Amino acid sequence: MAAQTIVITDLDGSLLDHHDYSWHAARQALELIAARHIPLILCSSKTVAEIDVLRKALGITAPFVIENGAAIYLPDKMAGHFHVEALGVPRSNLLGRLDAIRMKEGFRFRRFHDMTVTDIAELTGLDHEDAFRASLREFTEPLLWEDTSENLVLFESLLKKAGLEMVAGGRFIHVSSGCDKGRALSWLRHYFERQVFKSPVRVIALGDSDNDVAMLEKADLPVLVKSPVRDFPVVFHHNVYRTSGIGPAGWNEAILAILNKDRS
């Protein structure tokens, strides 16, 4: 039985331009995915409020993943709402543990919880409304590291002792517990194989930064999208596609190459 394809993608720096958050350079690939009825799963550090706006703009009806794999939203067309599969622990739990570490060690960092919406807008380049949506976190806490690189190593070790993980995203360090994009991909692979297609699934995954590595390493066809601000992260996989184009232009390049090869 032939495998069915699904595409799971990071947003900022991948499908969305790092600087202006535009997806228009990927329009041709997006149209091809839609024409072939391939599920396109958005998987990002963004909140449900942020992703919901984008998925509506793109006309995407597939499941989506919020906050670096912390929860999977499954549309229920009959009921008119989402079923939520939570993989991470609540944000309030993370904040208490972060407070304890900062008070004990005196690390210098700013959490989203410490910032105003205006602060978030200035740091991200988002407008005020989008920055507000970005602040509505449920499972993870982004923070801006303002201390030394040596202290960051110590900070990460203390997080692990407290049952937390950190991963570097495009602009922020993201702190969570019990979840990552790789775990979300595995859950979705099982979901599509058992409940949607009832056949094997081939996963194409696209990302550009360290917080995408777990997802890329569990994909069948991982795509590293070239970033304008950093080198490609290290991904251990025998079949990595590295784009020459940057951001959504590279995303477009990879999807067209892979899907057109399927028909050749």
C-alpha positions in Angstrom: 0.0 0.0 0.0 1.4 3.4 -1.0 2.2 5.8 1.7 0.1 8.9 2.1 2.0 12.2 2.4 1.6 14.8 5.1 3.6 18.0 5.5 4.4 19.4 8.9 6.1 22.8 9.1 7.6 25.4 11.4 6.5 28.9 10.8 8.9 31.8 11.7 11.9 31.6 9.4 10.5 28.7 7.5 7.1 29.2 5.9 7.1 32.8 7.2 9.8 35.3 6.4 12.1 35.9 9.4 11.8 39.7 9.1 8.2 40.5 7.9 6.4 37.2 8.6 5.2 37.0 5.0 4.4 33.6 3.4 3.9 34.9 -0.2 7.2 33.5 -1.5 5.8 30.0 -0.8 2.5 30.6 -2.7 3.3 28.2 -5.5 4.1 25.3 -3.2 1.1 26.0 -1.0 -1.2 25.9 -4.1 0.4 22.5 -5.1 -0.2 21.1 -1.6 -3.8 22.2 -1.7 -4.3 20.8 -5.2 -3.0 17.4 -4.2 -5.1 17.4 -1.0 -2.1 16.9 1.2 -2.6 17.8 4.9 -0.5 20.8 5.8 0.2 20.9 9.6 1.5 24.1 11.1 3.8 23.3 14.0 5.2 26.3 15.8 6.2 28.0 19.0 3.2 30.3 18.3 0.0 30.2 20.4 -3.4 28.9 19.3 -4.6 32.5 18.9 -1.7 33.2 16.5 -1.9 30.0 14.5 -5.7 30.2 14.1 -5.4 33.5 12.3 -2.8 32.2 9.9 -4.6 28.9 9.2 -7.7 30.8 8.3 -5.8 33.1 6.0 -4.2 30.1 4.2 -7.5 28.1 4.1 -5.9 25.2 6.1 -8.3 22.7 7.7 -5.7 20.2 9.0 -4.7 19.7 12.6 -2.1 22.1 14.0 0.5 22.1 16.8 1.0 25.0 19.2 3.9 26.1 21.4 6.6 23.8 20.2 4.6 20.6 20.4 2.8 21.3 23.7 -0.6 20.6 22.3 -2.2 19.3 19.1 -5.5 20.8 17.9 -7.7 18.5 15.9 -10.6 20.1 14.1 -14.0 18.4 14.6 -16.1 19.4 11.6 -19.2 17.8 13.0 -19.1 19.5 16.4 -17.6 22.8 15.0 -14.8 23.0 17.5 -11.4 21.5 18.3 -10.3 18.5 20.2 -7.2 19.3 22.1 -4.5 16.7 22.8 -2.2 18.3 25.5 1.3 16.9 25.7 2.9 19.6 27.9 2.3 20.9 31.4 0.4 24.2 32.1 2.4 27.4 31.9 1.6 28.3 35.5 3.6 25.3 36.6 6.6 26.4 34.5 6.5 30.0 35.9 6.8 28.9 39.5 9.8 26.7 38.8 11.5 29.5 36.7 10.9 32.0 39.6 12.6 29.6 42.0 15.7 29.2 39.8 16.0 33.0 39.1 15.7 33.9 42.8 18.3 31.4 43.8 20.9 32.1 41.1 20.2 35.6 40.1 20.2 34.9 36.4 19.3 37.8 34.1 16.5 37.0 31.7 13.1 38.4 30.9 10.1 36.0 30.4 7.1 36.9 28.3 5.3 36.9 31.7 7.5 39.8 32.7 6.9 41.8 29.6 4.1 44.1 28.4 2.4 43.6 25.1 4.4 46.7 23.9 7.7 45.0 24.9 6.8 41.9 23.0 5.8 44.0 19.9 9.2 45.8 20.0 11.2 42.6 20.4 9.4 40.7 17.7 8.4 43.3 15.2 4.7 42.3 15.5 2.0 44.8 15.6 0.2 45.3 19.0 -2.7 42.9 18.2 -0.4 40.1 17.0 1.9 40.7 20.0 -1.1 40.3 22.3 -2.0 37.0 20.6 1.7 35.9 21.1 1.4 36.6 24.9 -1.6 34.2 25.3 0.6 31.2 26.2 -0.8 28.1 27.8 2.0 25.6 28.0 5.4 27.2 27.4 7.3 30.3 28.4 9.6 32.2 26.0 12.4 34.2 27.6 15.0 36.7 26.4 18.4 35.7 27.8 20.3 38.7 29.1 23.1 36.9 30.9 26.4 35.2 29.8 26.8 32.2 27.6 28.5 30.4 30.5 25.5 31.1 32.8 23.2 29.8 30.1 24.9 26.4 30.3 24.4 26.4 34.1 20.8 27.6 33.6 20.0 24.7 31.3 21.4 22.2 33.8 19.2 23.6 36.6 16.2 23.5 34.3 16.8 19.8 33.8 17.0 19.2 37.5 13.7 21.0 37.9 12.0 18.8 35.2 12.1 21.5 32.5 13.6 21.7 29.0 14.8 24.6 27.0 15.3 25.0 23.3 16.5 28.0 21.2 14.0 29.3 18.8 14.4 32.1 16.2 14.5 34.9 18.8 13.8 33.5 22.2 14.6 30.5 24.5 11.5 28.4 25.0 11.0 26.6 28.3 8.6 23.7 28.5 8.1 20.4 30.2 7.3 17.0 28.7 6.9 18.0 25.1 8.7 18.9 21.8 7.9 19.0 18.1 9.3 15.5 17.6 6.8 14.0 20.1 4.0 15.9 18.3 5.1 14.5 15.0 5.1 11.0 16.3 1.6 11.4 17.7 0.3 12.9 14.4 1.9 10.1 12.3 0.0 7.5 14.4 -3.2 9.6 14.2 -3.1 9.8 10.4 -2.1 6.2 9.9 -4.7 4.8 12.3 -7.6 7.2 12.0 -7.4 9.2 8.8 -5.7 7.3 6.0 -5.6 3.8 7.5 -2.4 3.3 5.6 1.3 4.2 6.1 2.2 7.9 6.1 5.2 9.7 4.7 6.1 12.8 6.7 7.8 15.8 5.1 8.9 18.2 7.8 10.4 21.7 7.4 12.2 23.9 9.9 15.1 26.2 10.3 16.3 26.2 14.0 17.2 24.1 17.0 13.7 23.8 18.2 12.8 22.0 14.9 15.5 19.3 15.2 13.5 16.7 17.1 10.7 17.0 14.5 13.1 16.9 11.5 14.9 13.8 12.9 11.6 11.9 13.1 10.5 12.8 9.6 10.9 10.7 6.5 11.9 13.7 4.4 13.4 16.5 6.7 14.0 19.9 5.1 16.3 22.4 6.6 15.2 25.9 5.5 18.1 28.3 5.1 18.0 31.2 7.6 19.2 34.7 7.1 20.5 35.0 10.6 22.0 31.6 11.6 23.7 28.5 10.2 21.8 25.3 9.6 21.3 23.3 12.9 22.8 19.9 13.1 20.3 17.2 12.2 21.1 13.5 12.3 19.2 12.0 9.4 20.4 10.2 6.2 18.1 12.2 3.9 18.2 15.9 4.8 17.3 18.5 2.1 19.0 21.8 2.7 17.5 24.7 0.8 19.5 27.3 -1.2 16.6 29.8 -0.9 16.0 31.6 2.4 12.8 31.3 4.4 9.6 30.9 2.4 11.5 31.0 -0.9 13.5 28.0 0.3 10.3 26.4 1.7 8.8 26.8 -1.8 11.9 25.4 -3.5 11.9 22.2 -1.3 8.2 21.4 -1.6 8.2 21.8 -5.3 11.3 19.7 -5.7 9.9 16.9 -3.6 6.4 16.8 -4.8 7.3 17.2 -8.5 9.8 14.3 -8.1 6.9 12.2 -6.9 5.2 12.6 -10.3 8.3 12.1 -12.4 
